[in-house]
Amino acid sequence: MTEAELYTMYKGIYLLKEIHTPQTLKYFEEFSFRPDDIIIAAYPKSGTTWSQEIVPLIVNGGDPTCLQSPNWDRAPWLEDLLTCSLNIEERPSPRMFATHLQYNMMPPSFFKVKPRVINVMRNPKDVFTSAIHYCEKASYHVNPGPQTKFLHKFLDGKVAYGSWFDHVKSWLNAEDKEHIMHISYEEMIMDLKDSVSRMAQFLEIPLDNEVIEKIADRCLFKNMKTNSSNFSLVPPKITDMSKSEFMRKGIAGDWKNQLTVAEAEYFDAVYKDQMNDIKHKFVWD
């Protein structure tokens, strides 16, 4: 199916028609935040699911019972259709959410209340690599087709949720810097315990070393791969895991097995042009 059939245009970017309806986007735009809300902001395939496991464990002092519900319930995407039916307004604080949208697309209440945000970023080459596998199995995404063609779509922002460059730059350039923590997928891979500790400190939740170690162990890729975070609860007609597992490899640098030399060189050229004014030091640079 084509972009016109599966996607809707919202503020200049493609969103998924199946889960981003006029009803849910209106709900999103009118949403009332609380100062102690916690938001995980990440471009798709950048570590959202991982963060939806880590953050609830931090908030609940390492108690794994908080993970009994699937990630789309414990830290739902604000812009998704399902969220409208979760009675979010009745949840006790601190509430946890996720979003794939850019900073400038957040609702008016967000800028007024200034809740805390954990912004997770990932090497865009690995984001692309993960995305092409995911789009091949997800019925609500346009089939990626030939890799080079999809690469150009990705780099031009003509994919669901728009440009990786626009998304990352919007959060890095956000005005409310003291309310936003930036962390990368690669940093989490290199030292998950330290990443958990830094998130807890940012959220001002005191955790002892033993709890931090337990959270880090619970959130290792090999352990998450065997629980409900692997999206095994999603019906095959929506996401066909026989084509590729949702939690595929969980590594950094897999793009080297995916991109041709010519594709990698083109990617680098676009990246250099798009990110030349960004001073943030990325792990993958």
C-alpha positions as CSV (number, residue, x, y, z in Angstrom):
1,M,0.0,0.0,0.0
2,T,1.1,3.6,-0.6
3,E,1.8,6.6,1.6
4,A,-1.6,8.1,0.6
5,E,-3.3,4.9,1.8
6,L,-1.5,4.3,5.1
7,Y,-0.3,7.7,6.2
8,T,-1.8,11.0,7.1
9,M,-0.1,14.3,7.0
10,Y,0.2,16.2,10.3
11,K,2.1,19.4,10.7
12,G,4.3,18.5,7.7
13,I,5.1,14.9,8.6
14,Y,3.6,11.5,7.9
15,L,1.8,9.8,10.7
16,L,0.1,6.3,10.7
17,K,-3.6,6.6,9.8
18,E,-4.4,3.4,11.8
19,I,-3.2,4.8,15.1
20,H,-3.2,8.6,14.6
21,T,-6.8,9.6,13.9
22,P,-8.3,13.1,14.1
23,Q,-9.7,12.1,17.5
24,T,-6.4,11.1,19.1
25,L,-4.5,14.1,17.6
26,K,-7.2,16.4,19.1
27,Y,-6.7,14.5,22.4
28,F,-3.0,15.0,22.2
29,E,-3.2,18.7,21.4
30,E,-5.6,19.3,24.3
31,F,-3.7,17.1,26.8
32,S,-3.0,18.6,30.2
33,F,0.4,17.8,31.6
34,R,1.4,17.8,35.3
35,P,4.8,19.1,36.4
36,D,5.9,15.7,37.6
37,D,5.0,13.8,34.4
38,I,7.8,12.0,32.7
39,I,8.1,11.8,28.9
40,I,10.3,9.6,26.9
41,A,10.9,11.4,23.6
42,A,12.5,9.4,20.8
43,Y,12.5,9.0,17.1
44,P,11.2,5.5,16.2
45,K,13.7,2.6,16.5
46,S,15.9,4.7,18.8
47,G,15.3,2.9,22.1
48,T,11.8,3.8,23.1
49,T,10.8,0.3,24.1
50,W,14.0,-0.1,26.1
51,S,13.3,3.2,27.9
52,Q,9.7,2.2,28.6
53,E,11.1,-0.7,30.6
54,I,13.8,1.2,32.4
55,V,11.9,4.4,33.5
56,P,9.0,2.6,35.2
57,L,11.4,0.4,37.1
58,I,13.3,3.5,38.3
59,V,10.0,5.2,39.3
60,N,8.9,2.1,41.2
61,G,12.2,1.6,43.0
62,G,13.1,-1.5,40.9
63,D,9.8,-3.4,41.7
64,P,9.2,-5.5,38.5
65,T,5.5,-5.8,39.2
66,C,5.2,-2.4,37.4
67,L,6.0,-4.3,34.1
68,Q,3.0,-6.6,34.3
69,S,1.2,-4.4,31.8
70,P,2.6,-4.0,28.2
71,N,4.8,-1.0,27.5
72,W,2.0,0.8,25.5
73,D,0.0,0.9,28.7
74,R,2.6,1.6,31.3
75,A,4.2,4.5,29.3
76,P,1.7,5.1,26.4
77,W,2.4,7.2,23.3
78,L,0.4,10.4,23.8
79,E,-0.4,10.7,20.1
80,D,-1.7,7.1,19.7
81,L,-5.3,6.0,19.4
82,L,-5.2,3.6,22.4
83,T,-4.2,6.3,24.8
84,C,-7.6,8.0,24.5
85,S,-9.2,5.0,26.3
86,L,-6.7,4.6,29.2
87,N,-8.2,7.2,31.5
88,I,-4.8,8.9,31.8
89,E,-6.3,11.8,33.8
90,E,-7.1,9.4,36.6
91,R,-3.6,7.9,37.0
92,P,-1.5,8.8,40.0
93,S,1.6,10.8,39.7
94,P,4.2,10.5,38.4
95,R,2.6,9.5,35.1
96,M,4.9,8.2,32.3
97,F,4.4,8.7,28.6
98,A,6.3,8.3,25.3
99,T,6.2,10.3,22.1
100,H,7.7,10.1,18.7
101,L,6.9,13.7,17.8
102,Q,9.2,16.6,17.6
103,Y,9.6,19.2,20.4
104,N,7.8,21.9,18.5
105,M,4.8,19.6,18.0
106,M,4.1,19.2,21.7
107,P,0.8,20.5,23.1
108,P,0.5,24.0,24.6
109,S,0.3,22.5,28.1
110,F,3.8,21.0,27.7
111,F,5.4,24.3,27.3
112,K,3.5,25.8,30.2
113,V,4.0,23.1,32.7
114,K,7.5,21.9,31.6
115,P,7.4,18.2,32.6
116,R,10.7,16.2,32.6
117,V,11.8,14.6,29.3
118,I,14.3,11.8,28.7
119,N,15.3,12.3,25.0
120,V,16.8,9.1,23.6
121,M,18.8,9.3,20.4
122,R,20.5,6.7,18.2
123,N,22.9,6.6,15.3
124,P,20.6,7.3,12.3
125,K,22.3,4.6,10.3
126,D,21.2,2.0,12.8
127,V,17.8,3.7,13.0
128,F,17.5,3.2,9.3
129,T,18.7,-0.4,9.5
130,S,16.1,-1.2,12.2
131,A,13.4,0.7,10.4
132,I,13.8,-1.1,7.1
133,H,13.4,-4.5,8.9
134,Y,10.4,-3.2,10.9
135,C,8.6,-1.7,8.0
136,E,8.8,-5.0,6.1
137,K,6.8,-6.8,8.8
138,A,4.4,-4.0,10.1
139,S,1.1,-3.9,8.1
140,Y,0.5,-0.3,9.0
141,H,3.8,0.9,7.4
142,V,4.4,1.4,3.7
143,N,6.6,-1.5,2.5
144,P,10.2,-0.1,2.2
145,G,10.8,-1.6,-1.2
146,P,14.3,-1.4,-2.7
147,Q,16.8,-0.4,0.0
148,T,18.4,2.6,-1.8
149,K,15.0,4.0,-2.6
150,F,13.9,3.7,1.0
151,L,17.2,5.3,2.1
152,H,16.5,8.4,0.1
153,K,13.0,8.5,1.6
154,F,14.4,8.2,5.1
155,L,17.0,10.9,4.6
156,D,14.4,13.2,3.0
157,G,12.0,12.7,5.9
158,K,9.4,11.1,3.7
159,V,8.7,8.3,6.1
160,A,6.5,7.9,9.2
161,Y,7.3,10.5,11.8
162,G,9.3,12.6,9.4
163,S,13.0,13.5,9.4
164,W,15.4,12.0,11.9
165,F,17.4,15.2,11.6
166,D,14.4,17.5,12.3
167,H,13.4,15.3,15.3
168,V,16.8,15.2,16.9
169,K,17.6,18.8,16.3
170,S,14.2,19.9,17.7
171,W,14.9,18.3,21.1
172,L,18.5,19.3,21.2
173,N,17.6,22.9,20.5
174,A,14.7,22.9,23.0
175,E,14.4,26.0,25.2
176,D,13.6,24.1,28.5
177,K,17.1,22.5,28.7
178,E,17.0,22.0,32.5
179,H,13.9,19.8,32.1
180,I,15.4,17.6,29.3
181,M,18.0,14.8,29.6
182,H,19.7,13.7,26.4
183,I,21.0,10.1,26.3
184,S,21.9,7.8,23.4
185,Y,21.2,4.2,22.7
186,E,24.9,3.7,22.3
187,E,25.6,5.1,25.8
188,M,23.0,2.7,27.2
189,I,24.7,-0.3,25.4
190,M,28.2,0.7,26.6
191,D,27.2,1.1,30.3
192,L,23.6,0.4,31.1
193,K,24.1,0.6,34.9
194,D,25.6,4.1,34.5
195,S,22.7,5.1,32.2
196,V,20.1,3.9,34.7
197,S,21.9,5.8,37.5
198,R,22.0,9.0,35.4
199,M,18.2,8.7,34.6
200,A,17.4,8.2,38.2
201,Q,19.5,11.2,39.2
202,F,17.8,13.3,36.5
203,L,14.3,12.2,37.8
204,E,15.5,12.9,41.4
205,I,14.7,9.4,42.5
206,P,17.3,8.0,45.0
207,L,18.2,4.4,44.3
208,D,20.9,2.4,46.0
209,N,23.6,0.6,44.0
210,E,21.9,-2.8,44.4
211,V,18.6,-1.6,42.9
212,I,20.4,0.1,40.0
213,E,22.2,-3.2,39.2
214,K,18.9,-5.1,39.3
215,I,17.2,-2.7,37.0
216,A,20.2,-2.8,34.6
217,D,20.2,-6.6,34.6
218,R,16.4,-6.7,34.1
219,C,16.7,-4.4,31.1
220,L,19.5,-6.2,29.3
221,F,18.5,-7.0,25.7
222,K,18.7,-10.8,26.3
223,N,16.3,-10.5,29.2
224,M,13.8,-8.1,27.6
225,K,13.8,-10.3,24.5
226,T,12.0,-13.0,26.4
227,N,9.2,-10.9,28.1
228,S,6.2,-9.0,26.8
229,S,8.3,-6.1,25.7
230,N,9.2,-8.2,22.6
231,F,5.8,-7.3,21.2
232,S,4.7,-11.0,21.2
233,L,1.3,-9.8,22.3
234,V,0.7,-8.0,19.0
235,P,-1.4,-10.0,16.5
236,P,0.6,-11.4,13.5
237,K,-1.7,-9.6,11.1
238,I,-0.5,-6.3,12.5
239,T,3.2,-7.2,13.0
240,D,4.4,-10.4,11.4
241,M,7.3,-11.5,13.6
242,S,8.0,-14.5,11.3
243,K,9.6,-12.0,8.9
244,S,11.8,-10.4,11.5
245,E,11.7,-10.3,15.3
246,F,10.7,-7.0,16.9
247,M,13.7,-7.2,19.2
248,R,16.1,-8.2,16.5
249,K,19.8,-7.7,17.6
250,G,19.9,-4.8,20.1
251,I,23.4,-3.7,19.1
252,A,25.2,-0.7,17.8
253,G,26.8,-0.6,14.3
254,D,24.6,-3.2,12.6
255,W,24.3,-0.6,9.7
256,K,27.7,-1.9,8.5
257,N,26.0,-5.2,7.6
258,Q,23.1,-3.4,5.9
259,L,24.4,-0.4,3.9
260,T,26.5,-0.6,0.8
261,V,29.7,1.5,0.7
262,A,28.0,3.9,-1.7
263,E,24.9,4.2,0.5
264,A,27.0,4.8,3.6
265,E,29.0,7.5,1.8
266,Y,25.8,9.2,0.7
267,F,24.3,8.9,4.2
268,D,27.5,10.6,5.6
269,A,27.3,13.4,3.2
270,V,23.6,14.2,4.0
271,Y,24.4,13.8,7.8
272,K,27.3,16.3,7.6
273,D,25.2,18.8,5.7
274,Q,22.2,18.5,8.1
275,M,24.1,18.4,11.4
276,N,26.8,20.9,10.7
277,D,25.4,23.5,13.1
278,I,24.8,21.1,16.0
279,K,27.4,21.3,18.8
280,H,26.2,18.2,20.7
281,K,28.8,15.5,20.8
282,F,27.3,12.2,19.7
283,V,28.9,8.9,20.7
284,W,28.8,7.7,17.1
285,D,30.7,10.7,15.6
